[in-house]
Amino acid sequence: MKAFRCGDVVPGCNREFLGVDRADILAQVAAHAREDHHVDVDDALVRAVEANLHDEV
């Protein structure tokens, strides 16, 4: 299981995501980025998310 906290990339955002793998997290984060932050996902965002992914224990 993987986890990601949006606030690790976007200060002040408290959304957290859990997923079975990297692709699952990226799909959830992409939807959140578009809907809540009004940004498109680009390579820089993907790299930032991947750098802050961690295993959920």
VENSUL-V970522 format. One line per field, one symbol per residue. ss: DSSP state (H for helix, E for strand, C for the rest). phi: phi as a letter, one per 30 degrees, with the letter a starting at -180 (. if undefined). burial: 1 if it has 9 or more other ideal C-beta (glycine too) atoms within 8 Angstrom, else 0. Layout:
ss: ???
phi: ???
burial: ???
This chain:
ss: CEEEEHHHCCCCCCCEEEECCHHHHHHHHHHHHHHHCCCCCCHHHHHHHHHCCEECC
phi: .cbaceddccejdcdbbbadaedddddddddddddcchbddbeddedddddcdbddc
burial: 011111100000101010100101111111011100100010001101100110000
